[in-house]
């Protein structure tokens, strides 16, 4: 019997049972174990993802034209630092619980990401809530913007939200002015739709001590623009140490914003000694007594107790005479 016939005979004895088929189906497709196989598998996965993203972009573009929205996988959404607005924890909990029971009313605004997927322009907290709720997709609309335009657009969109803090507005306005040196504060204010005076007050945060700015970066809701402007003026007037102390107390909830402002305005009243005048009575070359006068007080210091006792009756007689004369003058 040839080798071929022997191998065929062995293979003929192999039987695949129904149980074997069930186990194979349960295991599912297995990842390649060799390096070339893994590389080919990864390339195929990347190509599938690229095709999916391209399809999503086409769907989003079509939806943008028609005014609709598209469900996008949440793992394809990426956050760009600086675009997220501050939201108090209790507000976020309210948002998440609302989305747990209700449909999303305002879709997330996204734009294509060069590295793949999509950047979130506006809607970070909605996306976070969906992740926490275990949702895989979220409704999105496409905004065809450059990175700078997306940052600016996100800021102006969030600017209309009442819970955007004054300090967050300052950080973004300051960034816009640095990025657009050819634009004046008046031009930025007009673009944002706010009065120039309001923008000037918001920008006064930049005059606060670095230690205060660092604290506000982590607690942007700590200080409003009105109090911030007052504290900035105090800093410019040389009272920066008091400003730092006041803001620290504010962060510890020991004082409120108005008290912080008053604390930096309060001048330390220095008690100055009253200017004194006086004269000395000599007995020869020696001083017999030293007379000191400060406002309504007269102090006489003698060389000895005996001399003080001896002069006491004469001084009393003289003072009584002055008092009598003053009384007669008052009657006339």
QUILIN-V823109 format. One record per backbone hydrogen bond with DSSP energy under -1.0 kcal/mol. CO is the residue of the C=O (numbers start at 1). NH is the residue of the N-H. Records with the same first field share a line. If there is no record, write none. Layout:
CO = NH + NH
This chain:
2 = 6
3 = 7
4 = 8
5 = 9
6 = 10
7 = 11
8 = 12
10 = 13
11 = 14
17 = 21
18 = 22
19 = 23
20 = 24
21 = 25
22 = 26
23 = 27
24 = 28
34 = 38
35 = 39
36 = 40
37 = 41
38 = 42
39 = 43
40 = 44
41 = 45
42 = 46
43 = 47
44 = 48
45 = 49
46 = 50
47 = 51
48 = 52
49 = 53
50 = 54
51 = 55
52 = 56
53 = 57
54 = 58
55 = 59
56 = 60
57 = 61
58 = 62
59 = 63
60 = 64
61 = 65
62 = 66
63 = 67 + 68
70 = 140
72 = 138
73 = 76
74 = 77
76 = 118
78 = 120
80 = 83
88 = 92
89 = 93
90 = 94
91 = 95
92 = 96
93 = 97
94 = 98
95 = 99
96 = 100
98 = 102
108 = 141
109 = 121 + 122
110 = 143
111 = 119
113 = 116
117 = 113
118 = 78
119 = 111
122 = 109
123 = 127
124 = 128
125 = 129
126 = 130
127 = 131
128 = 132
129 = 133
130 = 135
131 = 134
136 = 74
138 = 72
139 = 108
140 = 70
141 = 110
143 = 145
146 = 150
147 = 151
148 = 152
149 = 153
150 = 154
151 = 155
152 = 156
153 = 157
154 = 158
155 = 159
158 = 161
161 = 164
165 = 169
166 = 170
167 = 171
168 = 172
169 = 173
170 = 174
171 = 175
172 = 176
173 = 177
174 = 178
175 = 179
176 = 180
180 = 183
184 = 188
185 = 189
186 = 190
187 = 191
188 = 192
189 = 193 + 194
195 = 199
196 = 200
197 = 201
198 = 202
199 = 203
202 = 205
203 = 206
204 = 207
205 = 208
209 = 213
210 = 214
211 = 215
212 = 216
213 = 217
215 = 219
219 = 222
224 = 228
225 = 229
226 = 230
227 = 231
228 = 232
229 = 233
230 = 234
231 = 235
232 = 236
233 = 237
234 = 239
235 = 238
239 = 243
240 = 244
241 = 245
242 = 246
243 = 247
244 = 248
245 = 249
246 = 250
247 = 251
248 = 252
249 = 254
250 = 253
256 = 260
257 = 261
258 = 262
259 = 263
260 = 264
261 = 265
262 = 266
277 = 293
279 = 291
281 = 288 + 289
283 = 286
286 = 283
288 = 303
289 = 281
290 = 301
291 = 279
292 = 299
293 = 277
294 = 297
297 = 294
299 = 292
301 = 290
304 = 308
305 = 309
306 = 310
307 = 311
308 = 312
311 = 315
312 = 316
313 = 317
314 = 318
315 = 319
316 = 320
317 = 321
318 = 322
319 = 323
320 = 324
321 = 325
322 = 326
323 = 327
324 = 328
325 = 329
326 = 330
327 = 331
328 = 332
